[in-house]
Amino acid sequence: MGAGDEAGRLVRPFTLTGGRTRPSRSDFTLITTVTAVDPPPERATRPQPEQMRILRLCARPLAVAEVAACLDLPVSVAVIMLCDLLEAGLITARPPRPVTGTPDLELLQKVRDGLGRI
């Protein structure tokens, strides 16, 4: 990677978010699952190239952390872009399911034993 690449990389996240540093929503977590809406709503504006990359990635459900990793962007930047896509109706976001009840101790012991054999 040349010096020009690094300098361009410093500007890129700022450009992708339109200068914003905070998302418009606070309900995205690292494990929120996002999925592209198929077909996209007719009223939707044409996404930017970076947003199109997200929509292609999210053809199948992905966690926010996976989206950021695939784009090689900070999570904060990915979340701002995902907020824009959600507000445009181009993706859906599903929060993680809360853990309820007590853990299955038998299953946990089987997992522990299996890991011990590796």
Helices and strands as residue ranges (DSSP letters): H 3-16, E 33-36, H 49-57, E 62-63, H 64-71, H 75-87, E 91-94, H 105-117
